[in-house]
């Protein structure tokens, strides 16, 4: 049937009106409040130079020079289960990129089929088949087989960049997972180093306890001899015995802490409990001479968590564009080509058995767009969350560095003073023993002096451990370890 010129004009007019309506309803999107992230940081750290030399550029093997520690870190980077789980998350994110990339390419498939149909004689189709001949003298078979083989394709034309932006968002999230892995590597290295230094501190504490047990045991023997000479009482003997027993119990407490710290390191290294090789004699001489912090703006490039937050922000901005594009009309094209016949021998006959189709559709939301609006508002809220998270991560990074720099300076001064305290109390042990032998000091003064000396040595070791921990944490805070 042919259309008149007037009918064609009306049809085109109606189609144009439909397109205008679709465009109008699709392009009208809700207005949202946008916020630009603030990446401004101070020019330098407080009481620090503006030298751009930064220890974060050193690899962990260059920063940590203890060979036993290096071996532990290397083992952990290969075997740590949590790190390996994160590596699989990176693969998942990479596959998401492939999926998003495929969405804006045509989907092409092949299909084939066979069926048989028996229709009633007294139906429209049955009557029509009965009165139709395939060729003169040959009727349609009853029941009627149907064989088909062909190809089909569908393609959404990415007019507004919705699919392209979704792919770019997937790429940003992939890069974010990579930075998340780097941040985990930095934390893993720091945790192993801190646990290793804690283990060295416990070894040194145990050595001091053993030395103190020997000193107290000798003092106990002296008190026993003085009691036999009637120069002191049984009370003094019991007090000295109690002090020796207390120190011996402390010995077992430290040994238990050593076992637990070793097993924490073994867990991080992904292995079952075993002895951790180490040299505790290096505990007092492994501090670096200086820690170069660079300038705060370098944190944006060095810290993996800041870069991770930056990629998440980029992805969330693209998500807003994707959600916004859903208000616009979408254009889809579908096509198919193949062969269909009721007899397999007719399938390859062209053009009699050839079939093909081509269709395009333009759709846009017109009524009840609440779901799309909700998704759009949610995408924008997530984008604002990402902005605040990015700013918070930058602020947190700066504060962590500032705290560790201050801690390093204060601990250095504290260690010097505690060293003098230990020297004074160590010397006072000999003085108190001599005075006690000559009856110029009572046993309580001796006991208190020994106790103070032991506590001061413990505090000195604890201060040294805090120094080493601060050196590890400043390296982590500056973004070192993952390169």
C-alpha positions in Angstrom: 0.0 0.0 0.0 1.4 3.4 -1.0 1.0 6.4 1.2 -0.2 9.7 -0.2 2.1 12.8 0.0 -0.2 14.3 2.6 0.1 11.1 4.7 3.9 11.2 4.5 4.0 14.8 5.6 1.8 14.0 8.6 3.9 11.0 9.5 7.1 13.1 9.4 5.5 15.8 11.4 4.4 13.4 14.1 7.9 11.9 14.2 9.4 15.3 14.5 7.1 16.2 17.4 8.0 12.9 19.1 11.7 13.6 18.8 11.2 17.1 20.2 9.2 15.7 23.1 11.8 13.1 23.8 14.6 15.6 23.6 12.8 18.0 25.9 11.9 15.5 28.5 15.3 13.8 28.4 17.5 16.9 28.6 15.7 18.5 31.5 17.8 17.3 34.5 17.7 18.3 38.2 20.2 21.0 39.2 22.8 19.9 41.8 25.2 21.7 44.0 28.8 21.0 43.0 31.9 21.2 45.2 35.5 21.4 44.1 38.0 19.6 46.2 40.6 21.6 48.1 44.1 20.2 47.7 46.0 23.2 49.3 48.6 22.2 51.9 51.1 24.3 53.9 54.3 25.1 52.1 56.4 23.2 54.6 56.2 21.2 57.9 56.5 23.1 61.1 60.1 23.8 62.1 61.3 21.9 59.0 63.2 23.0 55.9 61.8 23.3 52.4 64.3 20.9 51.0 62.6 18.6 48.5 64.8 15.6 49.3 62.4 13.0 50.6 63.1 9.5 52.1 59.8 8.3 50.6 61.6 8.0 47.2 63.9 5.3 48.7 63.0 1.7 48.3 62.4 -0.3 51.4 65.6 -2.2 50.9 67.5 1.1 50.8 65.7 2.4 53.9 65.9 -0.7 56.1 69.4 -2.0 56.2 69.0 -4.9 58.7 69.4 -8.1 56.5 67.1 -10.2 58.8 64.4 -7.5 58.5 64.8 -7.4 54.7 64.3 -11.1 54.5 61.1 -11.0 56.6 59.7 -8.2 54.4 60.5 -10.0 51.2 58.8 -13.1 52.5 55.7 -11.2 53.6 55.4 -9.5 50.2 55.2 -13.0 48.6 53.2 -14.9 51.1 50.9 -12.5 53.0 47.3 -13.7 52.4 45.6 -10.3 52.7 47.9 -8.8 50.1 47.2 -11.7 47.8 43.5 -11.2 48.3 44.0 -7.5 47.3 45.8 -8.6 44.1 42.8 -10.6 43.1 40.6 -7.5 43.7 42.8 -5.7 41.2 42.1 -8.5 38.7 38.4 -8.1 39.4 38.6 -4.4 38.7 40.5 -5.0 35.5 37.8 -7.4 34.3 35.2 -4.6 35.1 37.0 -2.4 32.5 36.7 -5.2 29.9 33.0 -5.4 30.7 32.4 -1.7 30.4 34.4 -1.5 27.2 32.2 -4.2 25.7 29.0 -2.4 26.5 29.5 0.4 23.9 30.6 -2.1 21.2 28.0 -4.0 19.1 26.8 -7.3 20.6 26.9 -10.0 17.9 25.7 -13.5 18.3 24.8 -16.7 16.4 21.7 -18.7 16.8 20.1 -21.7 15.3 16.9 -23.6 16.1 14.4 -26.3 15.0 10.8 -26.7 15.9 7.6 -28.4 14.8 4.1 -27.0 15.0 0.7 -28.6 14.5 -2.2 -26.1 14.2 -5.9 -26.8 14.1 -7.4 -27.2 10.6 -10.3 -24.9 11.5 -8.1 -21.9 12.5 -7.0 -19.0 10.5 -3.5 -20.3 10.1 -4.6 -23.9 9.6 -7.1 -22.9 6.9 -4.5 -20.7 5.2 -1.9 -23.4 5.2 -4.3 -26.0 3.8 -5.2 -23.7 0.9 -1.6 -22.8 0.1 0.7 -24.8 -2.0 4.5 -24.7 -1.9 4.5 -25.3 -5.6 1.8 -26.6 -7.9 0.6 -29.9 -6.5 2.6 -29.8 -3.3 0.9 -28.7 0.0 2.5 -27.5 3.2 3.5 -30.4 5.4 1.4 -31.0 8.5 2.7 -30.8 11.1 4.9 -28.0 10.0 8.7 -28.2 10.8 10.7 -25.0 11.1 14.5 -24.7 10.8 16.5 -21.6 11.2 20.1 -20.4 11.4 21.4 -16.9 11.5 23.2 -14.0 13.2 21.9 -11.2 15.2 23.4 -7.9 16.5 22.3 -5.1 18.9 24.1 -1.8 19.5 23.3 1.1 21.7 24.7 4.2 20.1 26.6 6.1 22.9 25.2 9.5 22.0 25.7 11.2 25.4 28.9 9.3 26.4 27.1 7.3 29.1 28.9 4.0 28.3 32.2 5.7 27.6 32.1 7.5 31.0 31.1 4.2 32.7 34.3 2.6 31.2 36.4 5.6 32.3 34.9 5.2 35.8 35.9 1.6 35.8 39.4 2.5 34.8 39.7 5.0 37.7 38.4 2.4 40.1 41.0 -0.1 38.8 43.7 2.5 39.4 42.2 3.0 42.8 42.6 -0.7 43.7 46.2 -0.6 42.5 46.9 2.3 44.9 45.0 0.5 47.6 47.4 -2.4 47.1 50.3 -0.1 47.3 48.9 1.4 50.5 48.6 -2.1 51.9 52.2 -2.9 51.0 53.3 0.3 52.8 51.3 -0.7 55.9 52.5 -4.3 55.7 56.2 -3.3 55.6 55.7 -0.8 58.5 53.9 -3.4 60.6 56.6 -6.0 60.1 59.4 -3.5 60.8 57.6 -2.3 64.0 57.1 -5.9 65.2 60.7 -6.7 64.4 62.0 -3.8 66.4 59.6 -4.7 69.3 61.2 -8.2 69.2 64.7 -6.7 69.5 63.5 -4.6 72.4 62.1 -7.7 74.2 65.4 -9.5 73.6 67.3 -6.6 75.2 64.8 -6.4 78.1 65.2 -10.1 78.7 69.0 -9.7 78.7 68.7 -6.9 81.3 66.4 -9.0 83.4 68.9 -11.9 83.4 71.7 -9.5 84.4 69.5 -8.1 87.1 68.7 -11.5 88.5 72.4 -12.2 88.8 72.9 -8.9 90.6 70.0 -9.5 93.0 71.0 -13.1 93.6 74.5 -11.9 94.7 72.9 -9.2 96.9 70.7 -11.9 98.4 73.8 -14.0 99.3 75.4 -11.0 101.0 72.2 -10.4 103.0 72.2 -14.0 104.1 75.8 -13.8 105.2 75.1 -10.6 107.2 72.1 -12.3 108.8 74.4 -15.1 110.0 76.7 -12.4 111.4 73.7 -10.8 113.1 74.2 -7.6 111.2 70.7 -7.8 109.6 67.4 -9.5 110.1 65.3 -12.3 108.5 63.0 -9.6 107.2 65.8 -8.3 104.9 66.5 -11.8 103.6 62.8 -12.3 102.8 62.6 -8.9 101.1 65.6 -9.7 98.9 64.2 -13.2 98.1 60.9 -11.7 97.1 62.7 -9.2 94.8 64.6 -12.0 93.1 61.3 -14.0 92.6 59.6 -11.0 91.2 62.3 -10.4 88.6 62.3 -14.1 87.7 58.6 -14.0 87.0 59.1 -10.9 84.8 61.6 -13.1 82.9 58.8 -15.5 81.9 56.4 -12.6 81.0 59.0 -11.3 78.5 59.6 -14.7 77.1 55.8 -15.1 76.4 55.8 -11.6 74.7 58.7 -12.8 72.6 56.7 -15.8 71.4 53.6 -13.8 70.6 55.6 -11.1 68.7 57.5 -13.8 66.7 54.1 -15.4 65.8 52.7 -12.0 64.8 55.6 -11.6 62.4 55.1 -15.2 61.1 51.4 -14.4 60.5 52.3 -11.3 58.5 54.9 -13.4 56.6 52.3 -16.0 55.8 54.0 -18.9 57.5 53.5 -21.1 60.6 55.2 -20.3 63.9 58.9 -20.6 63.8 62.0 -18.9 65.2 62.6 -15.4 63.7 66.2 -14.8 62.9 67.6 -11.6 64.3 70.6 -9.9 65.9 69.5 -8.1 69.1 72.9 -6.5 69.5 72.1 -4.0 66.7 69.2 -2.6 68.6 71.1 0.5 69.8 72.8 1.3 66.6 70.2 1.0 63.7 68.7 4.5 63.8 69.3 6.6 60.7 71.2 9.8 61.3 68.6 12.1 59.6 65.1 11.7 58.2 64.4 14.0 55.2 60.7 14.7 55.0 60.6 16.9 51.8 57.6 19.3 51.5 53.9 18.6 52.1 52.9 18.9 48.4 54.9 15.7 47.7 52.3 13.7 49.8 49.8 14.0 46.9 52.2 12.0 44.7 53.8 9.7 47.2 51.1 8.5 49.5 49.1 5.7 47.9 46.0 6.4 50.1 45.8 9.9 48.8 46.2 8.8 45.2 43.5 6.1 45.9 41.1 8.7 47.2 41.9 10.9 44.1 41.0 8.0 41.7 37.8 7.3 43.7 36.9 11.0 43.3 37.4 10.9 39.6 35.3 7.7 39.3 32.5 9.3 41.4 32.4 12.4 39.1 32.1 10.1 36.1 29.3 8.2 37.8 27.4 11.5 38.1 27.7 12.0 34.3 26.5 8.4 33.7 23.5 9.0 35.9 22.8 12.3 34.2 22.9 10.7 30.7 20.0 8.4 31.7 17.7 11.4 31.5 18.5 11.8 27.8 17.0 9.8 24.9 18.9 6.6 24.0 19.3 5.2 20.5 19.5 1.5 19.9 19.9 -0.5 16.7 19.1 -4.2 16.2 19.7 -6.3 13.2 19.5 -9.9 12.1 20.2 -12.0 9.1 19.9 -15.7 8.4 18.0 -18.5 6.7 14.7 -20.1 7.7 12.7 -22.9 6.0 10.4 -25.8 6.9 12.8 -28.2 5.2 16.6 -28.3 5.8 17.3 -28.8 2.1 15.7 -25.4 1.5 17.8 -23.5 4.1 20.6 -22.5 1.7 18.3 -21.3 -1.1 18.7 -17.6 -1.7 16.7 -15.4 -1.7 13.7 -17.7 -1.0 14.9 -18.7 2.5 16.8 -15.6 3.3 15.5 -13.4 6.2 16.9 -10.2 7.6 15.8 -7.3 9.8 17.0 -3.9 10.8 15.4 -1.7 13.4 16.2 1.4 15.3 14.5 2.8 18.4 14.8 6.1 20.3 13.6 6.0 23.9 13.6 8.5 26.7 11.9 8.6 30.2 8.7 10.6 30.1 6.6 9.9 33.2 7.7 8.6 36.6 11.4 9.4 36.5 11.8 9.0 40.2 14.1 6.1 40.0 16.5 7.9 37.6 16.4 11.0 39.8 17.1 9.0 42.9 20.1 7.4 41.2 21.3 10.8 40.0 21.0 12.4 43.5 22.7 9.4 45.0 25.6 9.6 42.5 26.1 13.2 43.4 26.0 12.5 47.1 28.7 9.8 46.6 30.7 12.3 44.6 30.5 14.8 47.5 31.5 12.0 49.9 34.5 11.3 47.7 35.5 15.0 47.8 35.4 15.1 51.6 37.2 11.8 51.8 39.9 13.1 49.5 40.4 16.2 51.6 40.3 14.2 54.8 43.0 11.8 53.5 45.3 14.8 52.6 44.7 16.3 56.0 45.4 13.0 57.8 48.6 12.5 55.8 49.9 15.9 56.7 49.1 15.5 60.4 50.7 12.0 60.5 53.9 13.4 59.1 53.9 16.4 61.4 53.3 14.1 64.5 56.1 11.8 63.6 58.6 14.6 62.9 57.8 16.1 66.3 58.0 12.7 67.9 61.4 11.9 66.5 62.9 15.2 67.8 61.3 14.8 71.3 62.3 11.2 71.6 65.9 12.0 70.7 66.1 14.4 73.6 64.3 12.0 75.9 66.7 9.2 75.1 69.7 11.3 75.9 68.3 12.2 79.3 67.2 8.6 80.1 70.7 7.4 79.1 72.1 9.7 81.8 69.5 8.4 84.3 70.5 4.8 83.6 74.2 5.6 84.0 73.5 7.3 87.3 71.3 4.5 88.7 73.7 1.8 87.5 76.5 3.5 89.4 74.2 3.9 92.5 73.8 0.1 92.7 77.5 -0.3 93.5 77.4 2.6 95.9 74.4 1.2 97.7 75.9 -2.2 98.0 79.1 -0.8 99.4 77.2 1.3 101.9 75.1 -1.7 102.9 78.1 -3.8 103.5 79.5 -1.1 105.8 76.2 -0.7 107.6 75.8 2.9 106.3 72.6 2.1 104.3 69.7 -0.2 105.1 68.5 -3.0 102.8 65.5 -1.0 101.6 67.7 1.6 100.0 69.6 -1.2 98.2 66.3 -2.8 97.0 64.8 0.5 95.8 68.1 1.4 94.0 68.1 -2.0 92.2 64.4 -1.6 91.3 64.8 1.9 90.0 67.8 0.9 87.9 65.9 -2.0 86.3 62.9 0.3 85.5 65.1 3.0 84.1 66.8 0.4 81.8 63.4 -0.8 80.7 62.3 2.7 80.0 65.5 3.4 78.0 64.8 0.4 75.8 61.2 1.4 75.4 62.3 4.9 74.3 64.7 3.4 71.8 61.9 1.2 70.5 59.6 4.3 70.2 62.4 6.0 68.2 62.6 3.1 65.8 58.8 3.0 65.5 58.8 6.7 64.7 61.4 6.2 62.0 59.3 3.4 60.5 56.1 5.5 60.8 57.6 8.6 59.2 58.6 6.5 56.2 55.1 5.2 56.0 53.5 8.6 56.5 55.6 10.1 53.8 54.4 7.4 51.4 57.5 5.2 51.3 57.7 1.5 50.9 55.5 0.6 47.9 57.9 1.6 45.1 
